[in-house]
Amino acid sequence: MQKKVTILLLVRHGETEWNLQQRYQGQNSRVGLNEKGREQARLTARRLAGLTLHAAYSSDLRRAQECAEIIAAPHNLEVKVLSSLRERNFGALEGLSRQEAQTRPWWREIEESEGFLAPPGGETRAEMRRRVLECMKEIIASHEGENVLIVAHGGPISQMVSDLLGGPAERRVRLRLDNCSLTVIMAEGKKRTLLLLNDVGHLFPHAPVGVLAAMEDEAKD
């Protein structure tokens, strides 16, 4: 019996003001998209409008849910929100810039552990990975042979990709995931294949290499 292929279309949420300020957003539920982030979501919706989507999921955090609703609208899909798709809980780091975080007495130990240790009140990368992968497994099982939109955050998407590539849970994943970038994973039974990573061509349609244009755009902010 031939196994059915499930396609996961993973989108990191659009830009927020805290992204611009380079603050740890973590599980803060108040931060939403800024106007640029909403425009990024609209461009992503336009790119995926011609594709058949069977289901749409999102983290329950405002920035991801808002982005998912914009992308899912042309497909008349209700977005199912899941707390297990949340960004990593950064605990005492949330709301701080990196410069502010470096003044905390526990910062060096946390930084040198590359995520093996949790910030005070937060979670480790390994803890985040376990909940995210279990969620992905459940989504795949529920949508065999379908195309599924998942709007989440840089941390969860990085862990999905890192696990697929065999990367360790307790080390920092050296992947770039831009706001409203598209990453695609194909699932066939227990086999998973990475088809696309951090594609931002829809945000920079005239650029020869989208991610380079994204880096230039980021440097302007």
Secondary structure by P-SEA (a helix, b strand, c coil): cbbbbbbbbcccccccccccccccccccccccccaaaaaaaaaaaaaaccccccbbbbcccaaaaaaaaaaaccccbbbbbbcccccccccccccccaaaaaaccaaaaaaaacccccccccccaaaaaaaaaaaaaaaaaacccbbbbbbbcaaaaaaaaaaaacccccccccccccccbbbbbbbccccccccccccccccccccccaaaaaaaaaaac
